[in-house]
Amino acid sequence: MKKILILGAGLSASTMIKYLLDKSQSNNWTITLADADVETANRKVNGNPAGKVVKFDIHNAALLKELVVAHDIVVSMLPAMFHPIVAKECLAYKKHMFTASYVSPEMKAMEPEIKAAGLFFMNECGVDPGIDHMSAMKVIDEIKHLGGKLESFESNTGGLVAPQSDNNPWNYKFTWNARNVVLAGQAGSKFLQNGTYKYIPYQQLFKRTYTATVLDYGEFDVYANRDSLSYREVYGLNDIKTLFRGTMRRKGYCEAWNLFVQLGMTDDTYVLENSHKFTKRTFLESYLPDVKGQSTEDTFCQYLGIKRESDMFKKMEWLGMFSNEALTKENASPAQLLQSILEPKLKLDKEDLDMIVMQHRFLYELNGKKYEKLSSLVCIGKDNVDTAMSITVGMPLAIAIELFVQGKVSGSGVKVPVTPDLYLPILNGLEPFGVKFIEEEKAI
């Protein structure tokens, strides 16, 4: 019998936990769910005899060691900063590890030891990274198999509110960690465009967008996402002329978000004096010049070069940025204070559904002709537990774990699902959960 340890019972783990528990008898495994919130963890185990719950704190080194030693496979659904801590324990006690997050420099540095120990450390097996890798590599390998030469690859993903629950001026609700959304893009971005290296600093990121249309779901704004250049090696595209990874938002979101960036309200590097004494209005005023005889609203518009009748201004008005509503968060950075304003307004309500949108665009040459191929995914959540985010983050990992336990995938080292033995069965296993790509192709 295999013993599986899951560290973290957050929203994105819900569908994975249920799947692994449902499969426990047929696969002869047990599940231990370790989380600081025992009540939530018990609710997710839901009385299944194959599951048990442990109260867990990542800072309790003795408990982490005890749990790792007692299990065969460790699944880390903790915040990414904690994966290296878990990985070191897994390496020390010869346990296999699975996570949805990016391969960290610390994880990469451990690879020789992981490989030497014969351990399987799966990373980047969620939605982005994860499903993006797998769906892209499927098409890239197909094009190469036909003898085609890829000239351009663009890949864009967005976690959004589903159309039937889209009822605010931002056309956005938090379906993921709100702090990550507030801090998104601060490292800037770099990518390849027509053979030229391109760099966009943070203060320009939300201005430099383009429009993409996905199936019948309308138009989306796309802004560049982090370091696209590193994917040349991952995808075997060292000779490609254009390589771009982006984040999708509904039209109008980026230009409005850019107002916060230009004001400096997304800064997380310092603490605001007396932050608990601010109102929304005084918080905003602290980033505006003092113009005597002029209202805050007019100063805001003048300073940022927008009009009061604009959609951007209306979005800010809807958030209550000009109101005297009190903010009570102490010792907060600007980003933390902004997050405290956004979360109540942009949270998913109980009946809301979320949506994952992903689209790859390939330009390639075959037999002297050029082609464009689009591979598009729209996945809408089932409810507030089996959300689109939970399905697309957790289920690739769950299927990978099942494949590994069944001996259908093997090997050792730090793994990313970019080979057919991994991406084909995982993508096939995701289809019953509504994760299915639609491909369109045309000559150009």
C-alpha positions as CSV (number, residue, x, y, z in Angstrom):
1,M,0.0,0.0,0.0
2,K,1.3,3.4,-1.0
3,K,1.0,6.3,1.5
4,I,0.4,9.8,-0.1
5,L,1.0,13.0,1.9
6,I,-0.7,16.2,0.7
7,L,0.6,19.4,2.3
8,G,-2.0,22.1,1.9
9,A,-5.8,21.9,1.5
10,G,-6.4,25.2,-0.2
11,L,-8.9,26.0,-2.9
12,S,-6.7,24.8,-5.8
13,A,-6.3,21.4,-4.1
14,S,-10.0,20.5,-3.7
15,T,-10.6,18.6,-7.0
16,M,-7.3,16.7,-6.7
17,I,-8.0,15.6,-3.1
18,K,-11.4,14.2,-4.0
19,Y,-10.0,12.4,-7.1
20,L,-7.2,10.8,-5.1
21,L,-9.6,9.7,-2.3
22,D,-12.1,8.3,-4.8
23,K,-9.3,6.3,-6.4
24,S,-7.8,5.1,-3.2
25,Q,-9.3,1.6,-3.1
26,S,-8.6,0.7,-6.7
27,N,-5.0,2.0,-6.4
28,N,-4.4,0.7,-2.9
29,W,-3.2,4.0,-1.4
30,T,-4.1,6.1,1.6
31,I,-4.1,9.9,1.8
32,T,-2.9,12.1,4.7
33,L,-4.1,15.7,4.3
34,A,-2.0,18.1,6.3
35,D,-3.1,21.7,6.8
36,A,-3.3,24.5,9.4
37,D,-7.0,24.6,9.0
38,V,-8.2,21.2,10.3
39,E,-11.9,22.0,9.7
40,T,-11.4,22.7,6.0
41,A,-9.2,19.6,5.6
42,N,-11.8,17.4,7.3
43,R,-14.5,18.8,5.1
44,K,-12.4,17.8,2.0
45,V,-11.7,14.3,3.3
46,N,-15.4,14.1,3.9
47,G,-15.3,10.9,6.0
48,N,-13.5,8.8,3.4
49,P,-11.9,5.9,5.3
50,A,-8.8,6.1,3.1
51,G,-8.1,9.7,4.3
52,K,-6.9,11.3,7.5
53,V,-6.2,14.8,8.6
54,V,-3.2,16.3,10.4
55,K,-2.9,19.8,11.8
56,F,0.2,21.1,10.1
57,D,2.5,24.1,10.2
58,I,5.4,24.3,7.7
59,H,7.6,26.0,10.3
60,N,7.3,22.9,12.5
61,A,10.4,21.1,11.2
62,A,10.0,18.1,13.5
63,L,6.4,17.4,12.3
64,L,7.4,17.9,8.6
65,K,10.2,15.3,9.0
66,E,7.8,12.9,10.8
67,L,5.2,13.2,8.0
68,V,7.7,12.9,5.2
69,V,9.3,9.8,6.8
70,A,5.9,8.1,7.2
71,H,4.8,8.4,3.5
72,D,6.0,7.3,0.1
73,I,4.9,10.3,-2.0
74,V,4.7,13.9,-0.9
75,V,2.5,16.4,-2.7
76,S,3.2,20.0,-1.9
77,M,0.3,22.4,-2.5
78,L,1.9,25.0,-0.2
79,P,2.9,28.5,-1.4
80,A,5.8,28.2,-3.8
81,M,8.4,29.6,-1.3
82,F,8.0,26.5,0.8
83,H,8.6,23.9,-1.9
84,P,12.4,23.8,-1.4
85,I,12.0,23.1,2.3
86,V,9.8,20.2,1.5
87,A,12.1,19.0,-1.3
88,K,15.1,18.9,1.0
89,E,13.2,16.6,3.4
90,C,12.0,14.4,0.6
91,L,15.6,14.1,-0.7
92,A,16.9,13.4,2.8
93,Y,14.4,10.6,3.4
94,K,14.2,9.3,-0.2
95,K,10.6,10.2,-1.0
96,H,9.1,11.1,-4.3
97,M,7.6,14.6,-4.6
98,F,5.0,16.3,-6.8
99,T,4.1,20.0,-7.1
100,A,2.3,22.2,-9.6
101,S,4.8,25.1,-9.2
102,Y,7.7,26.3,-11.3
103,V,11.1,24.5,-10.9
104,S,12.8,26.8,-8.5
105,P,16.6,27.5,-8.6
106,E,16.9,25.6,-5.3
107,M,15.1,22.6,-6.8
108,K,17.2,22.7,-9.9
109,A,20.4,22.7,-7.8
110,M,19.3,19.5,-6.0
111,E,18.7,17.6,-9.3
112,P,22.0,15.7,-9.3
113,E,21.3,14.3,-5.9
114,I,17.6,13.7,-6.7
115,K,18.7,11.7,-9.8
116,A,21.4,9.8,-8.0
117,A,18.8,8.8,-5.3
118,G,16.5,7.5,-8.0
119,L,13.7,9.9,-7.0
120,F,11.0,11.3,-9.1
121,F,10.3,15.0,-8.5
122,M,7.5,16.3,-10.7
123,N,7.2,20.1,-11.1
124,E,5.2,22.5,-13.2
125,C,2.2,20.1,-13.4
126,G,-0.7,22.5,-12.8
127,V,-2.4,24.9,-15.2
128,D,0.3,27.6,-15.9
129,P,2.8,26.1,-15.6
130,G,1.5,22.6,-16.5
131,I,-1.4,22.3,-19.0
132,D,0.3,25.1,-21.0
133,H,3.4,23.0,-21.4
134,M,1.6,19.8,-22.2
135,S,-0.9,21.2,-24.8
136,A,1.9,23.3,-26.4
137,M,4.3,20.3,-26.7
138,K,1.6,18.1,-28.2
139,V,1.2,20.5,-31.1
140,I,5.0,21.3,-31.4
141,D,5.8,17.6,-31.6
142,E,3.1,17.1,-34.2
143,I,4.4,19.9,-36.4
144,K,8.0,18.6,-36.0
145,H,6.9,15.1,-36.9
146,L,5.3,16.4,-40.1
147,G,8.6,18.1,-41.0
148,G,7.4,21.6,-40.3
149,K,9.5,24.4,-39.0
150,L,8.1,26.7,-36.2
151,E,8.7,30.4,-36.7
152,S,6.5,31.8,-33.9
153,F,4.9,30.5,-30.7
154,E,2.7,32.6,-28.5
155,S,1.0,31.2,-25.4
156,N,-1.5,33.1,-23.2
157,T,-3.5,32.1,-20.1
158,G,-6.0,33.8,-17.8
159,G,-7.8,32.9,-14.7
160,L,-11.1,34.9,-14.9
161,V,-14.7,35.0,-13.8
162,A,-17.1,33.0,-16.1
163,P,-19.4,35.0,-18.3
164,Q,-22.5,34.1,-16.4
165,S,-21.0,35.5,-13.2
166,D,-19.3,38.5,-14.8
167,N,-21.2,41.4,-13.1
168,N,-18.8,44.1,-12.3
169,P,-17.1,46.9,-14.3
170,W,-13.7,45.3,-14.0
171,N,-15.0,42.1,-15.7
172,Y,-12.7,40.3,-13.2
173,K,-12.9,38.5,-9.9
174,F,-10.1,36.8,-7.8
175,T,-9.9,33.1,-8.7
176,W,-6.4,32.8,-7.4
177,N,-4.2,34.3,-4.7
178,A,-5.2,38.0,-4.5
179,R,-1.7,39.0,-3.4
180,N,-0.1,37.5,-6.5
181,V,-2.6,39.4,-8.7
182,V,-1.7,42.7,-7.0
183,L,2.1,42.1,-7.4
184,A,1.8,40.6,-10.9
185,G,4.4,41.7,-13.4
186,Q,6.8,43.6,-11.1
187,A,9.8,41.8,-12.4
188,G,9.0,43.0,-15.9
189,S,9.1,40.7,-18.9
190,K,11.3,39.6,-21.7
191,F,10.6,37.7,-24.9
192,L,11.5,37.3,-28.6
193,Q,9.7,39.1,-31.4
194,N,10.8,38.6,-35.0
195,G,14.3,37.6,-34.0
196,T,14.7,40.6,-31.7
197,Y,15.0,40.5,-27.9
198,K,12.3,42.6,-26.2
199,Y,12.1,43.8,-22.7
200,I,9.2,45.5,-21.0
201,P,9.8,47.2,-17.6
202,Y,7.0,47.0,-15.0
203,Q,5.9,50.6,-15.4
204,Q,5.2,50.0,-19.1
205,L,3.8,46.4,-18.8
206,F,0.1,47.2,-18.7
207,K,0.4,49.7,-21.5
208,R,2.0,47.3,-23.9
209,T,-0.9,44.9,-24.5
210,Y,-2.5,43.4,-27.6
211,T,-5.9,41.8,-28.3
212,A,-6.6,38.1,-28.7
213,T,-10.0,36.5,-29.6
214,V,-10.7,33.1,-28.1
215,L,-13.4,30.9,-29.7
216,D,-16.8,32.4,-29.0
217,Y,-15.7,34.1,-25.8
218,G,-14.8,37.4,-27.2
219,E,-11.8,39.6,-27.0
220,F,-9.1,39.6,-24.3
221,D,-6.2,41.9,-23.5
222,V,-2.8,40.2,-23.2
223,Y,0.2,41.5,-21.3
224,A,3.6,39.9,-21.4
225,N,4.3,37.4,-18.6
226,R,7.8,37.2,-17.0
227,D,10.6,35.4,-18.8
228,S,9.5,33.8,-22.1
229,L,13.1,33.2,-23.2
230,S,13.7,30.4,-20.8
231,Y,11.1,28.3,-22.7
232,R,13.3,28.0,-25.7
233,E,15.2,25.1,-24.1
234,V,12.1,23.6,-22.3
235,Y,10.2,23.4,-25.6
236,G,13.2,22.7,-27.9
237,L,12.7,25.9,-29.8
238,N,16.2,27.3,-29.8
239,D,15.9,28.6,-33.4
240,I,12.5,30.2,-33.1
241,K,12.0,33.9,-34.1
242,T,9.1,34.8,-31.9
243,L,8.5,33.3,-28.4
244,F,6.0,35.0,-26.1
245,R,4.0,34.0,-23.0
246,G,1.2,36.3,-21.8
247,T,-1.5,36.8,-19.3
248,M,-5.1,37.3,-20.4
249,R,-7.6,39.8,-18.9
250,R,-10.9,41.1,-20.3
251,K,-10.8,44.3,-22.4
252,G,-10.2,47.4,-20.3
253,Y,-8.7,45.7,-17.3
254,C,-5.1,46.4,-18.1
255,E,-5.5,50.2,-18.8
256,A,-7.4,50.6,-15.5
257,W,-4.9,48.5,-13.6
258,N,-2.1,50.6,-15.0
259,L,-3.5,53.6,-13.1
260,F,-2.6,51.8,-9.8
261,V,0.9,51.0,-11.2
262,Q,1.6,54.6,-12.3
263,L,0.5,55.9,-8.9
264,G,2.7,53.5,-7.0
265,M,-0.1,51.8,-5.1
266,T,1.1,48.3,-6.0
267,D,4.5,48.8,-4.3
268,D,5.3,46.2,-1.6
269,T,8.7,47.5,-0.6
270,Y,7.8,49.8,2.3
271,V,5.2,50.3,5.0
272,L,2.8,53.3,5.0
273,E,2.8,55.4,8.1
274,N,-0.5,55.1,10.1
275,S,-2.0,52.9,7.4
276,H,-4.8,51.9,9.7
277,K,-5.9,55.6,9.8
278,F,-6.4,55.9,6.0
279,T,-9.7,56.0,4.3
280,K,-9.9,54.9,0.6
281,R,-10.0,58.5,-0.3
282,T,-7.0,59.6,1.8
283,F,-5.0,56.6,0.6
284,L,-5.6,57.7,-2.9
285,E,-4.9,61.4,-2.1
286,S,-1.5,60.4,-0.6
287,Y,-0.3,59.6,-4.1
288,L,-1.7,62.7,-5.8
289,P,-0.3,66.2,-6.0
290,D,-2.0,68.8,-3.8
291,V,-4.0,71.2,-6.1
292,K,-5.8,73.8,-4.2
293,G,-9.4,74.4,-5.1
294,Q,-9.6,71.2,-7.1
295,S,-11.4,68.0,-6.1
296,T,-9.6,64.7,-5.6
297,E,-11.6,63.3,-8.5
298,D,-10.4,66.1,-10.9
299,T,-6.8,66.0,-9.6
300,F,-6.8,62.2,-10.1
301,C,-8.0,62.6,-13.7
302,Q,-5.7,65.4,-14.5
303,Y,-2.7,63.7,-13.0
304,L,-3.2,60.5,-14.9
305,G,-4.5,62.0,-18.1
306,I,-8.0,60.5,-18.1
307,K,-11.5,61.8,-18.2
308,R,-14.2,61.5,-15.6
309,E,-16.6,59.9,-18.1
310,S,-14.0,57.3,-19.0
311,D,-14.5,53.6,-18.2
312,M,-11.2,53.7,-16.2
313,F,-12.6,56.4,-13.9
314,K,-15.9,54.4,-13.5
315,K,-13.9,51.3,-12.5
316,M,-12.1,53.3,-9.7
317,E,-15.4,54.9,-8.6
318,W,-17.0,51.4,-8.4
319,L,-14.2,50.3,-6.1
320,G,-15.0,53.2,-3.8
321,M,-11.6,54.8,-4.2
322,F,-13.0,58.3,-3.7
323,S,-15.2,57.3,-0.7
324,N,-14.4,57.9,3.0
325,E,-14.7,54.2,3.8
326,A,-12.2,53.5,6.6
327,L,-9.2,51.2,6.0
328,T,-8.0,49.4,9.2
329,K,-5.0,47.4,8.1
330,E,-2.0,48.2,10.3
331,N,1.6,48.4,9.2
332,A,0.6,47.8,5.6
333,S,2.6,48.3,2.4
334,P,0.7,50.1,-0.4
335,A,0.2,46.8,-2.2
336,Q,-1.3,45.2,1.0
337,L,-3.6,48.2,1.5
338,L,-4.7,48.0,-2.1
339,Q,-5.3,44.3,-1.7
340,S,-7.5,45.0,1.3
341,I,-9.7,47.3,-0.9
342,L,-9.9,44.9,-3.8
343,E,-10.6,41.6,-2.1
344,P,-14.1,42.4,-0.8
345,K,-15.1,44.0,-4.1
346,L,-13.6,41.4,-6.5
347,K,-14.2,38.2,-4.5
348,L,-16.1,35.2,-6.0
349,D,-19.5,35.0,-4.5
350,K,-20.8,31.6,-3.4
351,E,-22.8,31.0,-6.6
352,D,-20.2,32.4,-8.9
353,L,-18.3,30.3,-11.4
354,D,-14.8,30.9,-12.6
355,M,-13.1,30.3,-15.9
356,I,-9.7,29.4,-17.3
357,V,-8.8,30.7,-20.8
358,M,-5.7,29.5,-22.6
359,Q,-4.7,29.9,-26.2
360,H,-1.5,28.9,-28.1
361,R,-0.8,30.4,-31.5
362,F,1.7,28.7,-33.8
363,L,3.1,30.0,-37.1
364,Y,5.0,27.4,-39.0
365,E,6.3,26.5,-42.5
366,L,5.7,23.1,-44.1
367,N,6.5,22.1,-47.7
368,G,7.0,25.8,-48.7
369,K,3.7,27.0,-47.3
370,K,3.0,28.9,-44.1
371,Y,0.3,28.0,-41.6
372,E,-1.3,29.5,-38.5
373,K,-2.6,27.1,-35.9
374,L,-4.6,28.1,-32.8
375,S,-5.1,25.7,-29.9
376,S,-7.7,27.1,-27.5
377,L,-9.1,26.1,-24.1
378,V,-12.0,27.5,-22.1
379,C,-12.7,25.6,-18.9
380,I,-15.6,26.8,-16.7
381,G,-15.9,25.6,-13.0
382,K,-18.7,23.4,-11.8
383,D,-19.3,25.1,-8.5
384,N,-17.4,26.9,-5.7
385,V,-15.4,23.8,-4.8
386,D,-14.7,22.2,-8.2
387,T,-13.6,25.5,-9.6
388,A,-11.9,25.8,-13.0
389,M,-8.8,26.8,-11.1
390,S,-9.0,23.8,-8.8
391,I,-9.6,21.4,-11.7
392,T,-6.8,22.8,-13.9
393,V,-4.2,23.2,-11.1
394,G,-5.0,20.0,-9.2
395,M,-6.1,17.4,-11.7
396,P,-2.9,17.3,-13.9
397,L,-1.0,16.5,-10.7
398,A,-3.5,13.9,-9.5
399,I,-3.3,12.1,-12.9
400,A,0.5,12.3,-12.8
401,I,0.5,10.7,-9.3
402,E,-1.8,7.9,-10.5
403,L,0.3,7.2,-13.5
404,F,3.5,7.1,-11.4
405,V,2.0,4.8,-8.7
406,Q,0.7,2.5,-11.5
407,G,4.2,2.3,-13.0
408,K,3.1,4.0,-16.3
409,V,5.7,6.7,-16.0
410,S,9.2,6.3,-14.6
411,G,12.6,7.8,-14.4
412,S,14.4,10.0,-11.9
413,G,15.3,13.6,-11.4
414,V,13.5,16.9,-11.6
415,K,10.7,16.4,-14.1
416,V,8.4,18.8,-16.2
417,P,5.6,17.2,-18.3
418,V,6.9,18.0,-21.7
419,T,7.5,14.5,-23.0
420,P,4.7,12.3,-24.7
421,D,4.8,9.7,-22.0
422,L,3.6,12.4,-19.6
423,Y,1.6,14.9,-21.6
424,L,-0.5,12.5,-23.7
425,P,-2.1,10.4,-20.8
426,I,-2.5,13.5,-18.6
427,L,-4.2,15.5,-21.4
428,N,-6.5,12.5,-22.1
429,G,-7.3,12.1,-18.5
430,L,-8.3,15.8,-18.2
431,E,-10.9,15.7,-21.0
432,P,-13.7,14.3,-18.8
433,F,-13.2,17.3,-16.5
434,G,-13.9,19.8,-19.2
435,V,-10.2,20.4,-20.1
436,K,-10.2,20.0,-23.9
437,F,-8.4,22.0,-26.5
438,I,-10.1,23.1,-29.8
439,E,-7.7,23.4,-32.7
440,E,-8.1,25.6,-35.7
441,E,-5.7,25.8,-38.6
442,K,-5.4,27.9,-41.8
443,A,-2.9,28.6,-44.5
444,I,-1.5,32.2,-44.5
